[in-house]
Amino acid sequence: METTPIKREIIDKIIEQFHISDFGKATIREVKAIAAQAEQITGTEFIKMEMGVPGLPASSIGVKAEIEALQKGIASLYPDINGLTQLKEESSRFIKAFIGIDLSPEGCIPVTGSMQGTFASFLTCLQCDEQKDTVLFIDPGFPVQKQQLIVLGKKFETFDVYEYRGDKLGDKLESYLKKGNICAIIYSNPNNPGWICLKEEELQTIGKLATQYDTIVLEDLAYFAMDFRKELGIPFQPPYQPTIARYTDNYVLLISGSKAFSYAGQRIGVACISDHLYHRTYPDLAKRYGNGTFGSVFVHRVLYALSSGTSHSAQYALAAMMKAASDGTYHFLNDVKIYGERARKLKEIFLRYGFYLVYDKDLDEPLADGFYFTIGYPNMSGGELARELMYYGVSAISLETTGSHQYGLRACTSFIQEHQYALLDQRMASFAQHHPITAK
């Protein structure tokens, strides 16, 4: 008789209490809560791979700078809505050091994490031209970004890039842009959840079409320079982080302190608006606000309405971390390369027991090991697999929630502990025994 680490009836009862009829649509937070409740009831340890939360200590450089700023009394002062001058300058320098492009400090705007930067970008882009009322996602992507648009009551389109890499990307992308209703294109690079990395020629295609169809590109760099196949962490030396900024003037780069610096708890990032876009005037913005420049509306209207500024002390922290990185005294990528090592070990275990990598190639290159990877199991949908693994004390989210059209799961490496590799191996051996692979 099949026995699982956690009794099926326990998981089923918890899922029923959450009123989830299709586990393939369960959100990250729901999966996390169900795993936590099952763990508490049974005392059985879960291997948690559903949350994309950093699992490493925060940079001591940031912590020290923030404490010093607090001790000097800045907590009593509202931050400048435009951002701390020191952070704006260091952001511009950091972009030059690790992306290799010039972007004025003026356009580097502190935000309470890239989540707020994306939300503010959506709001601003959607108001630039009344005819362009839709955001296009190059998926798979971060599920909460679509949730932001649902909260706003705005439209979005999406396509799974899985079948449209390389030369196929241009025609697919243009099929949406030529409708004339797309205000912005968004993607992450490296990608959440597939960990694919768009190539320079693909970014060039996106940039060319964005310029042709006057569309703004939102480039989510939450996992900045974490393509560990390349040495991207040497300041002011190539290779640089690939970017859309080389191929169009219509862009906003979203740089987060959460992953690269493990500074997620303080909710700090920068939205970096190109010099061209920052000063560009849009008649529909002028009609709404009186002042029609993209940058001014983004900062003085949208951000001001959302939060009246970004955590004062956290701005000092990010400025210090960026300065040390650009100075070459803080090799931030060395701290996070452990994610790649974890991914390699986890993939080996899953592949050993009949799983396969869903997003497995970057065109003709093997996929990088990093913060996320994607797995599938023959003859199972993402929802079926996600639910089945819960009985084995393994939690992950279905790719369906990321906009992917592939069957499988997103797995995050951030919470994996050293002793859990043996535990996962044992549980997946049992899983494979209970789920023999047969031809469909």
N, C-alpha and C positions, 0 to 999 in steps of 0.2 A: 504493500500500500504506500502511495506517495506521502511522504512527510516533508514539510517545509519548515524553515527556521521560525516562521511566524504562521500561526494557524490562519487558514484562508478566511474563516468566519470572522476573525477579529478585524482583518483588513477590510473585508466586505462591509462589515457593520459600520466602521468609521467612514468609509466612502459614502455609504448610504446617508449617514448623518450630515455630510457635506452637500447632499442632494446633487451629486455629480452623476449624470446619466451616461456620459461619454468620457471615459478617462483620458482619451486622446486630446480633449479640450481642457483638461485640468491645468490651472495656472501654476506658475512656479511656487507661489505662496501657498496654494492649496496642497500641492504635493509635499511641500516642506511641513505643513501643519499636520497632515495625515501621518507622515513618517515620525514626527515628534510624538504624536499621540500614541502610535503603535509601540514606539520605543518605551514610552513611559508605562504603558499597560503591561507589556511583556517583559521588560528588562533586557530585551535583545538589542544589541547594538546595530544600528543602521549604518550602511556605507552611503553617505549622503553626497550625491552628485547633481542635485537639482538646482542649487543656488550658485549664481556667479558672484560670490562674495570673496574678496581676498582672504587668504588664510595665512598670511605672513605678517610679522611685526611691522608696524609703521616705521618709516624712515626716521631715524633718531635726529637727523638734521632738521627735518620739519618740526618734530616735537620740541626740540630745543628752541628753535626760532619762535614758535608759537608761544611757548611759556614765557620767553623773554618779552615778547610783545604784550602779553597779558599783564606781566609784572610792571610794565611801564604805564599801564592804565588805559590801553586802547579799547578795552571792553566797554567803557562808558561812552565811547564816541561812535556815532554813525559812520560807516565807511562811505567814502565817495562813491556815488553811483557809477561813475566811470571806471572805478577800480583803483587800487593802490598803485601809485606811479612806479614803485619798485617792481611790482609784479608785472605790470604791463611791459616794462623795459626788459625784464628777464624772460618773459614769454616770447617776445620778439627775437631775442638773442637765442633762446632755446630752439625756436623754429629754424633759425639760420643754422644753428649748430647741428641739428639732427634731421632736418627735412631739406635743408639746403636752399631755402627760398627767402626772399626779403619780404617782410610784412611789418608795417609800421606799428609801433606800440599803441597808437591810438585805437587800432582795430582789435586789440587783444583785451577782451572784456571778461573779468572774473564772473563766474556763475556758481551757484550752489550745486556743483557736480554737473556732468554732461547731461544728465536728465533734464535739469532746468535749461541748460543751453539749447537742447533739442526742442523743448517745449516753446521757448521764446523764439527760436528760429522758425518753427512751424507757424506760430502766430504771425510773425512779421512777413514771412514769405506768402502766406495765404491772403494778406491784405495788399500786396503790391499791385496786383492787377485783378480786377473783378472777374475777368474772363478765365483766369487760371485759379481754379478752386480745388485742385486735387494734388496730393503728394504721391509720388511713385517710389515704391520700395524695391530695391534690388535685393531679393530675398535668397536664402533665409536671413532672418534678422532678429533683433532684440524685441520680444513680444510687447514690451511695455510702450515702445514708441508708437505702435498702432493704438494701444490703449489711450495714449495721449490725444490722438486724433479723434477717437471715439468720445472722449471727455469733451473735446472742443466741438463735437458735432460736425466734423469736417470729413470730406471724402478722401479715400486713398485707393490706389491701384497697386498691384503687386505681381511680380513674376519670379519664379524660382530659377536662379542663374545656373543651376546644375546642368541643364541641357544647352546653355547659351554662352559657354566660355569662348574666349578667343575671337575668331572671325565671325562667329554667330551672334555676338553681343550687339553689334551695331544695328542690324536689321530689327532685332527684337526690341531694342530700346527705342528706335525711331518709330516703331509701330504705335507706341504710346504717345511720344512727343508730338507727332504730326497731328494729333487730335486738337492740339492747341489749348488744352485745359490743365497741363501739368505745370505747377509753380515751382516744384522742387523735387530733386532726386536724392534719396538717402540710402546709404550702405555703410557697413563697417569694414575696416581693413587693418589688420586681420579680422576675419569674419567671425561674428557670433551668430550661429553656433558651429559652423562648418570648419572654421579655422583655415579656410581657403584665403589666399591673398591675391587680390587682383593685380595682374601684371601691368607694366608700364604701357604696353600697347592697348590694353583694355581701358586703362585710365585715360589714355589719349583719345580713344573712341568716345568715352563718356564726355570728356571735356569739349571735344569738337562739336558734338551734338548739343551739349548744354549751351554753347555759344550760339550755334545756328538757330536753336529754338528759344533762346533767351530764357533759360531755365537755371535756377540756382541749385548748386550741388552742396549737400550737407554730408561732409565726410567725417564719420564717427571714428575717431582714433582712440577709443577707450583702451585698446591693448597696444599702446604706442610702442613701435619698434620690436614687438614680441614675436617676429618671425625669426626664430632662432637658427634657421638655416644660414643666415647671413650675420655678419658682424656689424650691426647697425648702431652700436653704442659708443663709437669714437667721435667726439665732437669735432665739427668742422672738417670731417673727412668722409668721402664716400666709402661704401655705399650709404645712401640716405633712405629714410622711411619713404616708400613710394607715396605719391600724393597727386590729387587732381589739380593742385595749385600750379603745376607745371603746364597745364593744358587748357585752362580757362581762367578768366578773371571773375567768374560768377561762382564764388564758393564761400562757405563757412567751414572752418576746421574746428572740430570739437575735441579738445585735449583734456583728459581727465587725470586727476591726482590719485584716483582710487586704485587702479591696478598697477601701473608702473612704479608708483611710490608707496603702494599699500596704505594709502591715506583716505580710505573710503569713509570712515566715520565722521570726518569733518566736512564732508560734502563740498569739495572744492574742485574747480576746473576752470578752463578758459574757453570761451567761444571766440575764434579768431577769424575776423571778417576781412576779406581782401580789401586792399586800399581802394580799388575800383568800386566794389560793391558798397563799401562803407559810405562813400560820398555820392553814390548814385541817387538821383531824384526820381521818384515814381509819382505820377499825377494822382493816383488813387490814394497813396499815403498822404499827399498834401491835402487832398480833399477831406480826408478823415481827421488829420491832426493839425493841419496848418503848416507843418514842417514835413517835407516829403523825402528826406534822405534816409536811406535804409539804416545806416548806423545810428543816427539820432533817434529814430523811432524804436529801434531795437533796445537802445540803452535807456533813453529818457521817458519813453512811453511804456513799452512792454515790460522790461525788467523792473522798472520803478513800480509798476502796478503789481508785479508778482511778489517782490520781496524787499523792495527799497534798498537793495544792495546785497552783497555777499559777506558772509562771516568775516569780520575784520581780522581776527587773529589768524584764521586759516589762510588768508592771503599772504601774510608774512611767512607762513610755513611753506607754501608752494613757491614763493619767490626764492626762498633760501635753497630749496631742493633743486629748482631749475638752475640757479646760479652755480651751485656746486657741480651739477651735471655738465653744464656748459664749460665750466673751468677745468673739467677733467679730474676733479678730486673726488667725485662721487660717481661710481660706475653702477648706476641704478639697475641696469639689465642683469648684472651678476646676481642681484638679490632675487630676481624673479625667474631665473632660468630653471629653478626647481620645478616649476609648472611643466616645463617640457619633459623633464625626467620622469615626473609622475605620469604624464600622458603616455610615454613610451612603455612604462611598466604595466599600466592599466590595459592598454591596447593588446599587449602580449597575452594577458590573461583572457580577455574576451575572445580574441582570435583563436586561442587554444581550444576553446569550447564551442566553436561553431558559429560565433558571431562574425559579422563582417563590418567594415567601415563603410558608411553610407557616402559621405564626401571623403574620397580616398586619394584624389589626385589634384594637383594644381596644374592643369593642362598636362604637360608631359613630365612633370616633376612629382616625386612623392610628397605627400602632405607634410607640413611642419608639425612637430609636437608642441603643444602649447596649453593654453588655459582651458580650451574645450576640445572635444572630439565627438564624432557621431557614430553610433552603432546601430545595427539592425540584426534581426534573427530571421532565418528563412521561414516563410509562410505565416508571419505575424505582422499585424499593423503596429504602428507606433503606440496607439492606445492600449492594444492587447499586451504588448511587450512591457510597457510602463507598469501596467497593473500586475502582470505576472511577476515581475521582478520585486514588487513590493512584498510578495509572500516570502521572498528570499532575503529580505532586509536590505534591498538596494533601491534607492530613490533617484529618479531622473525624469525629465520632462519629454513629452512627445514632440517630435519635429513639427508636427502639425501646427503647434502654437507659434512656431517661428516663421510661418509662411512657406515652409518647405512643402513640396509635393511628394517627397520621398517617405517611405516607411522607415521609421527608426526613432532613435532617442538622441537628445543632447546630453552629454556627460561632462561635468565640470570637475577639474582636478583640485580645486582650491582647498577642500576640506579633508583630503585624503591623508591619513596618518600611516606611519611606517608599518605598524602591525596589521593594517587592514589589507595589505596585498595578499597575505596568506589566507586571511578570512574570505576575501573575494574569490580566491582560487578554489577554496573548499566549496563555497556556495555555488559557484558557476559550474563546478564539476557535477554537483547535485542537480542543478538546473538542466544541464545537457543530458543527464541520465533520464530525467523526467520528460524531456522534450526532444526525443530522437528526431533527427532531420530526415524527412522523407521527400521524395519528389512530389510536387504538387500536381 
